[in-house]
Amino acid sequence: MSTFFRAAAAALFAFAMTGVDGPASAQQARAAPSVPYRWQNVKVGGGGFSPGVIFSRAERGLAYLRTDIGGAYRWDAKAKRWIPLQDSIGESNYHGIESIAADPRNPDIVYLAAGMYHRDPAAILKSVDRGASWRVIPVPFRMGGNEPGRGLGERLAIDPNNPAILYFGSRFDGLWRSTDSGESWSKVASFPHAGRPAPAERWDSNAGVSFILFDRSSAKDGKSQTLYAAVADPDGQGLYRSVDGGGSWARVRGGPGGLMPAKGDISDDGRLVIAWSNWMGPNGVSGGAVSRLAGGQWTDITPGKGARHGGGYMAISLAHGAPGTLAVATMNASPDTAYVSRDWGATWTDIGKDSRRDIAAAPWLRLGEAEADFGHWIAGLAIDPFDAGRIAYTTGATVYATGDWSSGLWQPWTDGVEETAIVSLASPTGGAHLISGFGDIAGFVHDDFAVSPPKIHLNPHLVTTINLDYAGRAPEVVVRSGRVHQGWKTEATLALSKDGGRSWRSVLVPAYAEVGETEAKRHDLLKTPAITVSADGGVLAVATPTPLFSHDGGATWTSGHNAPRETRAVADKVDPQRFYMLDFASAKLFVSTDGGRKFRAAATLPGDLWKARTYNVETPWPLVASPFAAGDLWLDIGGTLHRSRDGGRSFAVASKGLEIKRFALGKPAEGAREPTVFAFGTLGGVTGIWRSTDGGASWVRVNDDANQWGNRIRLIEGDPRIFGRVYVGTDGRGLLYGEQTAR
């Protein structure tokens, strides 16, 4: 889906959100009070890692895309856009797609192997209406759709001579088979590699059985007799073949030594092409090869011999409508490229070297450079079986396609695909209605929700924007903080904008020594501290271990007298002199009324304040100041929302039975004084997005069963200028916004 940081962030989020309620029953959902909302994506276009693209062989123009944390998509040729297929599924883990298999005869039937992490539930999802609805079939074998090795495949395969027969190559549990169209599964006991135990560490994984291929020319007794299964684990690494319909198996001798079979394809007359790598990827691949197996003989057909690539190979595809034509892409080379051959790999054309990319549909893909590059993490590549000139490939940030590879012109093939992790959001009281912080692609100012933004946040280029804040009475002043890509030289992690996020300059905090430290350190470069700004934009606050404040735009810094440590300053959105700080050690709220120069304890907070503490820097802060009134504070303590109307001197419960997971404030309803409260949480056994217009006394649900997005909600944000509008930052389905519609 993305770079290493995105995968790690997604894994951390999934761990933090373990226990999120799955979809409620239909009866519960109907009983929950609700108001009708229309939901749409704020368009970016792609943005994440899609490990595989699959063209249907049953119907021209039909294709599927699998993502690592954002579910599956179907290409609608008539509408000319990708259709998300799993928005109605509430189980988070089913949105990590390990593999897709499209029925080779019936274009309406498609299967998903769904399971993001091996510790959580896995299922085969079966659809007979192209993904409009699903039958969920829980399975005993575990999956890792967002674990290392997610670019391998395809692990799920359908016998072209008997579509009722399916095989699945698992990471940990060997080879599995279904003979009743996926309804039930049994382990293939005769397969030589039974699997390896799952690693103890959550983000580690096994490669397992990496792909399955059927030889359609071997039909006998109503099914394919010859099929192949590749094993990428070190203790069974290699290619295995059955010539009796899966009854017995033997290893195919030969092939490149010391490499794992990553992906493969097979021609209609039984010739195989395989991409090999020295690691399961997508990180860590540094070597590989490409080979062909025909008539029992291996031939090394590795392209680019003599060129200094430095990477391996993973994505590979045959042109089933043009025998002898195949394409393969490098993985983690410098730079990555792709090759096409029309003679079974005897000669190759480097189609990346002189390629051009028309990115008008997603101009942010420049990522601050003069032009977009060919891409990285190229794990998915497919030649259209109905048109040998049409090729698509996936990268860590987008999907590219061309109607004629010989032209050298590629365009993003992402209309409808929004596969990103949203880490921070701001809806200011003026200027653009929405400013975002994304994992891996920095974030944007969104002027038109229907148009892909022209550029990411730059100066500095922070690959992930972890927090955003704006000045409540001077909303053109915006600040952000984040992290750079691993290996980049870090000069700044903080930034200030005075034009609503359209341009930025770095904010630097001088080195200083904490108590007990013997040398001064740039603490703004450590642990990505949050930055916040006063209501008038005149004071900056940085959550270094000793919180620091600047009254001159970052030129000089001081620590606030009596300010608690290891926390962050929250600015009042109306009163420019007020800052609030949670002190978890004393369970008190500290307040400054002089711009952060001095702090005093305001009140002992209700409940166990340690339940409010965030241990992941990407988790939204539990204390929020209202943009509508000075001293109006809202605090989530362990899922219970509390409110102070008097600047923190006293708090009262404001959630009335709703178990809060995320919350935000928006514009009051017409004629009302209370801010609208939006919350992602559970009420009456129903998990969803809720709204209150009476200070939390009553709640109505604003999403529905068709719009659950796996309940993978990272954060929400209310619009302070448009009543009822709420922004939802997901972990894999991009950035969405909802608005109330007429009943």
Secondary structure by P-SEA (a helix, b strand, c coil): cccaaaaaaaaaaaaaaccccccccaaaaaacbbbbbbbbbccccccccccbbbbbccccccbbbbbccbbbbbbcccccccccccccccccccccccccccccccccbbbbbccccccbbbbbbbbcccccccbbbbbcccccccccccccccccccccccccbbbbbbccccbbbbcccccccccccccccccccccccccccccccccccccccccccccccbbbbbbccccccbbbbbcccccbbbbbcccccccccccccccccbbbbbbbbccccccccccccccccccccccccccccccccccccccccccccccccbbbbbccccccbbbbbccccccccccccccccccccccccccccccccccccccccccccccccbbbbbcccbbbbbccccccccccccccccbbbbccccccccccccccccccccccccccccccccccccccccccccccccccccccbbbbccccccccccccccccccccccbbbbbbbccccccccccccccccccbbbbbbcccccbbbbbcccbbbbcccccbbbbcccccccbbbbcccccccbbbbbcccccbbbbbcccccbbbbcccccccccccccccccccccbbbbcccccbbbbbcccbbbbbcccccbbbbccccccccccccccccccccccbbbbbccccccccbbbbcccccbbbbcccccccccccccbbbbbcccccbbbbbcccccbbbbbbbcc
